[in-house]
């Protein structure tokens, strides 16, 4: 009887599983691709996770300079995972995104979408024609007949470039997110946002640090710092007089052999100095948040990103901020088949995987779903624009449908 119940539950889960899309994180040095499967029971299963490195200076400060290299890397990952032609979610760095929390008169989501461009013009220092805008209502009842809204704007040329490389590689980008919110969605999946607590999520990438503070599941503060792991690479290059490739090797692998112990100690010294500089910048941002917000006591800081793995950085964070600090585990609430995946390797890649996992939790059209987390989609505006320019479709005419069916019949023959 127990076996029959298990088989029945398994069949229901397989039938009612929801279709997620592929998460594609295009980083400055590494591209990460993740695919998840979510069931109606709430269970989330890892289907695939792969990474590949990009040549140096392929992407600098969020801008793509070597399109062919990025397309080749994405196409190789998609072929390896078996997701060619799949829908995907991509994210752009916070270098290219403006995030504002604004307070506006209370209205419905439909009304807000109708006037969002006018509202955005008051807060965005760019021509509204040059940006894609999306919004999410944070607090529908902020008092005095107003509501709090999260306004996000991304430059159209950046959004277009990232979508283009994904499309050239054979994928269909249907969601364009921001790194900050992808990290939040990955955290929500694995930890949930504790009530009556304030947590800070710090994503330390290669060229930037994204900080977001969340209180009661609401984003209350965001800040971007134009400094990251590449700063350590540059300092190692100067200190040891080595190439970029050798500096990256010293940074990521280390070398504690007897013959190179002096080099190892020098790298550790440089890493400590760089970590202090990065933590100082983070502390300034969190101090500003504390000075401008009521009940701003942060209970815990969660780190993600490749550069967050530096032991000196974590020690400096705990010492300077006097707050518990830990690395986000993006696999915490995800079912992983140990026969298919090397758990030790996944754990080593955990900080790098956070954004990709957050993107892989999206699905086409989830912007209007009643989901927790931030569901920004900067591709939404362009899709609406295309629909508005195409009020009717050729294949809706009766005679064209018949021709189309006839063509299908010929193809079968």
Secondary structure as the mmCIF struct_conf table of DSSP 4:
data_model
#
loop_
_struct_conf.conf_type_id
_struct_conf.id
_struct_conf.beg_label_comp_id
_struct_conf.beg_label_asym_id
_struct_conf.beg_label_seq_id
_struct_conf.end_label_comp_id
_struct_conf.end_label_asym_id
_struct_conf.end_label_seq_id
HELX_RH_AL_P HELX_RH_AL_P1 UNK A 2 UNK A 15
BEND BEND1 UNK A 16 UNK A 16
STRN STRN1 UNK A 18 UNK A 18
STRN STRN2 UNK A 22 UNK A 26
BEND BEND2 UNK A 28 UNK A 29
STRN STRN3 UNK A 30 UNK A 38
TURN_TY1_P TURN_TY1_P1 UNK A 40 UNK A 41
BEND BEND3 UNK A 42 UNK A 42
STRN STRN4 UNK A 44 UNK A 53
HELX_LH_PP_P HELX_LH_PP_P1 UNK A 54 UNK A 55
TURN_TY1_P TURN_TY1_P2 UNK A 56 UNK A 57
BEND BEND4 UNK A 58 UNK A 58
STRN STRN5 UNK A 59 UNK A 60
TURN_TY1_P TURN_TY1_P3 UNK A 61 UNK A 62
STRN STRN6 UNK A 63 UNK A 64
BEND BEND5 UNK A 65 UNK A 65
HELX_RH_AL_P HELX_RH_AL_P2 UNK A 67 UNK A 81
TURN_TY1_P TURN_TY1_P4 UNK A 82 UNK A 82
TURN_TY1_P TURN_TY1_P5 UNK A 84 UNK A 85
STRN STRN7 UNK A 87 UNK A 92
HELX_RH_3T_P HELX_RH_3T_P1 UNK A 94 UNK A 96
STRN STRN8 UNK A 97 UNK A 105
HELX_RH_AL_P HELX_RH_AL_P3 UNK A 109 UNK A 121
TURN_TY1_P TURN_TY1_P6 UNK A 122 UNK A 123
BEND BEND6 UNK A 125 UNK A 126
HELX_RH_3T_P HELX_RH_3T_P2 UNK A 128 UNK A 130
STRN STRN9 UNK A 131 UNK A 143
TURN_TY1_P TURN_TY1_P7 UNK A 144 UNK A 145
STRN STRN10 UNK A 146 UNK A 155
HELX_RH_AL_P HELX_RH_AL_P4 UNK A 156 UNK A 168
TURN_TY1_P TURN_TY1_P8 UNK A 169 UNK A 170
STRN STRN11 UNK A 172 UNK A 178
HELX_RH_AL_P HELX_RH_AL_P5 UNK A 179 UNK A 190
TURN_TY1_P TURN_TY1_P9 UNK A 191 UNK A 191
TURN_TY1_P TURN_TY1_P10 UNK A 195 UNK A 196
STRN STRN12 UNK A 198 UNK A 204
BEND BEND7 UNK A 206 UNK A 207
STRN STRN13 UNK A 209 UNK A 215
TURN_TY1_P TURN_TY1_P11 UNK A 216 UNK A 217
STRN STRN14 UNK A 218 UNK A 225
BEND BEND8 UNK A 226 UNK A 226
HELX_RH_AL_P HELX_RH_AL_P6 UNK A 229 UNK A 240
TURN_TY1_P TURN_TY1_P12 UNK A 241 UNK A 241
HELX_RH_AL_P HELX_RH_AL_P7 UNK A 244 UNK A 252
TURN_TY1_P TURN_TY1_P13 UNK A 253 UNK A 253
HELX_RH_3T_P HELX_RH_3T_P3 UNK A 258 UNK A 260
HELX_RH_AL_P HELX_RH_AL_P8 UNK A 261 UNK A 292
BEND BEND9 UNK A 293 UNK A 295
STRN STRN15 UNK A 300 UNK A 304
BEND BEND10 UNK A 305 UNK A 305
HELX_RH_3T_P HELX_RH_3T_P4 UNK A 306 UNK A 309
HELX_RH_AL_P HELX_RH_AL_P9 UNK A 311 UNK A 321
BEND BEND11 UNK A 323 UNK A 323
STRN STRN16 UNK A 325 UNK A 327
TURN_TY1_P TURN_TY1_P14 UNK A 330 UNK A 333
STRN STRN17 UNK A 334 UNK A 335
TURN_TY1_P TURN_TY1_P15 UNK A 338 UNK A 340
BEND BEND12 UNK A 341 UNK A 341
HELX_RH_AL_P HELX_RH_AL_P10 UNK A 343 UNK A 348
TURN_TY1_P TURN_TY1_P16 UNK A 349 UNK A 349
HELX_RH_AL_P HELX_RH_AL_P11 UNK A 350 UNK A 360
TURN_TY1_P TURN_TY1_P17 UNK A 361 UNK A 361
TURN_TY1_P TURN_TY1_P18 UNK A 364 UNK A 365
HELX_RH_3T_P HELX_RH_3T_P5 UNK A 366 UNK A 368
BEND BEND13 UNK A 369 UNK A 369
BEND BEND14 UNK A 372 UNK A 373
TURN_TY1_P TURN_TY1_P19 UNK A 378 UNK A 379
HELX_RH_AL_P HELX_RH_AL_P12 UNK A 380 UNK A 388
TURN_TY1_P TURN_TY1_P20 UNK A 389 UNK A 389
BEND BEND15 UNK A 392 UNK A 392
HELX_RH_3T_P HELX_RH_3T_P6 UNK A 394 UNK A 396
BEND BEND16 UNK A 397 UNK A 397
HELX_RH_AL_P HELX_RH_AL_P13 UNK A 398 UNK A 412
#
